[in-house]
Amino acid sequence: MVDRVIVVLVVDDQPEVRTLARIVLEVSGHPVRVQEAADGPSALAAADRARPDLAVLDQRLPGQDGLSVAAALVARHPGVAIALCSAGIEGHLTTEDTPPGIRWLLPKHELVRLPELIEELLGT
């Protein structure tokens, strides 16, 4: 049994995607607290307040792409694990262009797999 709450930051400009991720996480049986943001600046502000264990980032955000937000998140919060999501993951990330912290590439139609990422974080 896990004693601590896992803080998850869900960043997507589509409110319905954020809601879906929240529901999937909250019914997973894992102790989670979900924070939401719709763009890069609000994601960084939310991360500063909440100190997430996991950030689920849309690859395409208004004003700032998910890779830029990921790099800024890791610079400010080195321990955060990141799942980069998109309706269609564009291109292939190489070791050279993948910011540290990105552990998963997750198509949006696979958000139901978010509990698996929590389990991987917890080592269960």
C-alpha positions as CSV (number, residue, x, y, z in Angstrom):
1,M,0.0,0.0,0.0
2,V,1.3,3.5,-0.9
3,D,1.3,6.0,1.9
4,R,1.8,9.1,-0.2
5,V,-0.4,10.9,-2.7
6,I,1.0,11.1,-6.2
7,V,0.6,14.6,-7.7
8,V,-0.2,14.6,-11.4
9,L,-0.2,17.8,-13.5
10,V,-2.3,17.4,-16.7
11,V,-1.5,20.1,-19.3
12,D,-3.7,20.3,-22.4
13,D,-5.5,23.2,-24.1
14,Q,-8.6,21.0,-24.5
15,P,-10.7,20.9,-21.3
16,E,-12.3,17.6,-22.3
17,V,-8.9,15.9,-22.5
18,R,-7.9,17.2,-19.1
19,T,-11.3,16.0,-17.7
20,L,-10.8,12.5,-19.2
21,A,-7.3,12.3,-17.8
22,R,-8.5,13.4,-14.3
23,I,-11.3,10.8,-14.3
24,V,-9.0,8.0,-15.5
25,L,-6.5,8.9,-12.7
26,E,-9.1,9.4,-10.0
27,V,-10.9,6.0,-10.6
28,S,-7.5,4.2,-10.9
29,G,-7.4,3.2,-7.2
30,H,-4.1,5.1,-6.7
31,P,-4.0,8.0,-4.3
32,V,-3.6,10.9,-6.7
33,R,-4.1,14.6,-6.6
34,V,-4.6,16.0,-10.1
35,Q,-3.8,19.6,-11.1
36,E,-4.7,21.0,-14.5
37,A,-3.3,23.7,-16.8
38,A,-4.2,24.8,-20.3
39,D,-0.9,26.2,-21.5
40,G,2.8,26.4,-20.7
41,P,2.9,29.4,-18.4
42,S,0.0,28.1,-16.3
43,A,1.6,24.7,-16.2
44,L,4.8,26.1,-14.8
45,A,2.9,28.1,-12.2
46,A,0.9,25.0,-11.2
47,A,4.0,22.9,-11.0
48,D,5.7,25.5,-8.7
49,R,2.7,25.3,-6.4
50,A,2.0,21.6,-6.5
51,R,5.4,20.0,-7.1
52,P,4.1,17.2,-9.4
53,D,5.5,13.6,-9.5
54,L,4.2,13.2,-13.0
55,A,3.3,15.7,-15.7
56,V,1.1,14.7,-18.6
57,L,1.9,17.2,-21.4
58,D,0.2,17.8,-24.7
59,Q,2.8,18.0,-27.4
60,R,1.0,21.0,-29.0
61,L,0.1,23.8,-26.7
62,P,-0.8,27.4,-27.5
63,G,2.3,29.6,-27.5
64,Q,4.8,27.0,-26.3
65,D,5.1,23.4,-27.4
66,G,5.2,20.5,-25.0
67,L,8.9,19.9,-25.4
68,S,9.7,23.5,-24.3
69,V,7.4,23.1,-21.3
70,A,9.0,19.8,-20.5
71,A,12.5,21.3,-20.5
72,A,11.3,24.2,-18.3
73,L,9.5,21.8,-15.9
74,V,12.6,19.6,-15.5
75,A,14.9,22.6,-15.0
76,R,12.6,23.8,-12.2
77,H,11.6,20.4,-10.8
78,P,14.3,17.9,-11.6
79,G,12.5,14.9,-10.2
80,V,9.3,15.2,-12.3
81,A,8.5,12.3,-14.7
82,I,6.9,13.4,-18.0
83,A,4.5,11.7,-20.4
84,L,4.3,13.6,-23.7
85,C,0.9,13.2,-25.3
86,S,-0.6,14.1,-28.7
87,A,-3.5,13.1,-30.9
88,G,-0.7,12.0,-33.3
89,I,2.8,11.9,-31.9
90,E,4.7,13.8,-34.5
91,G,8.0,12.5,-35.5
92,H,10.4,10.4,-33.5
93,L,12.3,11.8,-30.5
94,T,15.9,10.9,-30.4
95,T,18.2,10.9,-27.4
96,E,19.7,14.2,-28.6
97,D,16.4,16.1,-28.8
98,T,14.5,14.6,-26.0
99,P,14.6,16.8,-22.9
100,P,15.5,14.9,-19.7
101,G,12.4,13.8,-17.8
102,I,10.4,12.6,-20.7
103,R,9.8,8.9,-19.9
104,W,6.8,8.2,-22.1
105,L,5.2,9.1,-25.4
106,L,1.5,8.5,-25.1
107,P,-1.1,9.0,-27.9
108,K,-4.1,10.8,-26.5
109,H,-6.4,7.8,-27.4
110,E,-4.3,5.8,-24.9
111,L,-4.9,8.1,-21.8
112,V,-6.6,5.1,-20.2
113,R,-3.0,3.8,-19.7
114,L,-2.2,6.6,-17.2
115,P,-2.7,4.3,-14.2
116,E,0.1,2.1,-15.7
117,L,2.4,5.1,-15.6
118,I,1.5,5.7,-11.9
119,E,2.3,2.0,-11.2
120,E,5.6,2.3,-13.0
121,L,6.5,5.4,-10.9
122,L,5.6,3.5,-7.7
123,G,7.6,0.5,-8.8
124,T,4.6,-1.8,-8.5
